[in-house]
Amino acid sequence: MFSIRQSISIWLIKLIQQFGPRNVNVLGRTYEISKDVFNPKYYFTSQFMAKNMIIPMGAVVLDIGTGSGIQAITAGLTASKVIAIDINPEAVKYAEKNVKANKLEHTVSVLEGDLFSPLKQKSFFDTILLTPPYMEGEPQTGFEHALYDRNKQLIRRFFREAGNYLKPGGYVQMLYSSIAGPDHALDISAEFGWKHDVIAHEKTFSESFYIYKLWINS
Ligand SMILES: C[S@@+](CC[C@H](N)C(=O)[O-])C[C@H]1O[C@@H](n2cnc3c(N)ncnc32)[C@H](O)[C@@H]1O
């Protein structure tokens, strides 16, 4: 059942990436993307996360899997500092452009790399944002990093490490979809001691989306 829904979603996403507009306006801000950067306008997840994430005034924020930079840029309006990371060099290039276009270069920095690896020194954040790939499969191209997480390996690596980068009282905000087994993702987080709550939930015609707040050791 998951796989049919996932196949339809992947087909639609790839179609939009190929033929969709490359300059889009989302929540009153403009974003430029290429066909290889997750389009922040046409999938429910980008805006849903940007609208519902909790960013306290002056917070220090880490955005893992920034794509176009939409969550980093939205967070940058209230945060004191945002670091945005993506493994896809094309996403890094466009997120940097979008940060500049939105005049947030003094608040938001964009780094290329896998999960936490680009963080040079020990850094601590009030909140870590994660809008992960969650379809079952192996990425073969830069763009496919936005889609696939084989056997939830990325989720497992993320929750093994994320606690090392949070300030006391800090928390993760993660988006997940009903078509990808959110309970399985939460079970993996629980193996590493994470607890969770639902911050936001919305049902569309084909799936339900959840934003979870997760914390550890508090
Ligand atoms: C579903 S997209 C979300 C993009 C953006 N946050 C949004 O909501 O529009 C997931 C992003 O995570 C990035 N990503 C996947 N694996 C990653 C990893 N191991 N480290 C850093 N970024 C990764 C992808 O390249 C992609 O840009």
The ligand as a Tripos MOL2 file, in Angstrom:
@<TRIPOS>MOLECULE
LIG
   27    29     1     0     0
SMALL
NO_CHARGES

@<TRIPOS>ATOM
      1 C1         12.2450   16.6270    1.2170 C.3       1 LIG1
      2 S1         13.5610   17.7230    0.8220 S.3       1 LIG1
      3 C2         13.1330   19.1250    1.8360 C.3       1 LIG1
      4 C3         13.7280   20.4230    1.3370 C.3       1 LIG1
      5 C4         13.2550   21.6660    2.1160 C.3       1 LIG1
      6 N1         13.5950   21.5850    3.5200 N.3       1 LIG1
      7 C5         11.7800   21.8690    1.9350 C.2       1 LIG1
      8 O1         11.0080   21.6080    2.8760 O.co2     1 LIG1
      9 O2         11.3780   22.2840    0.8510 O.co2     1 LIG1
     10 C6         14.8990   16.9580    1.7440 C.3       1 LIG1
     11 C7         16.2500   17.6490    1.5810 C.3       1 LIG1
     12 O3         17.2050   16.9440    2.3960 O.3       1 LIG1
     13 C8         18.4380   16.8650    1.7000 C.3       1 LIG1
     14 N2         19.1970   15.7200    2.2530 N.ar      1 LIG1
     15 C9         18.9660   14.3960    2.0380 C.ar      1 LIG1
     16 N3         19.8680   13.6550    2.6960 N.ar      1 LIG1
     17 C10        20.6830   14.5170    3.3550 C.ar      1 LIG1
     18 C11        21.8140   14.3520    4.2100 C.ar      1 LIG1
     19 N4         22.2880   13.1340    4.5120 N.pl3     1 LIG1
     20 N5         22.4170   15.4510    4.7240 N.ar      1 LIG1
     21 C12        21.9510   16.7000    4.4040 C.ar      1 LIG1
     22 N6         20.8790   16.9160    3.5920 N.ar      1 LIG1
     23 C13        20.2570   15.8430    3.0770 C.ar      1 LIG1
     24 C14        18.0190   16.7050    0.2400 C.3       1 LIG1
     25 O4         19.0570   17.0100   -0.6610 O.3       1 LIG1
     26 C15        16.8020   17.6460    0.1640 C.3       1 LIG1
     27 O5         17.1910   18.9460   -0.2160 O.3       1 LIG1
@<TRIPOS>BOND
     1     1     2 1
     2     2     3 1
     3     2    10 1
     4     3     4 1
     5     4     5 1
     6     5     6 1
     7     5     7 1
     8     7     8 2
     9     7     9 1
    10    10    11 1
    11    11    12 1
    12    11    26 1
    13    12    13 1
    14    13    14 1
    15    13    24 1
    16    14    15 ar
    17    14    23 ar
    18    15    16 ar
    19    16    17 ar
    20    17    18 ar
    21    17    23 ar
    22    18    19 1
    23    18    20 ar
    24    20    21 ar
    25    21    22 ar
    26    22    23 ar
    27    24    25 1
    28    24    26 1
    29    26    27 1
@<TRIPOS>SUBSTRUCTURE
     1 LIG1         1 GROUP 0 **** ****
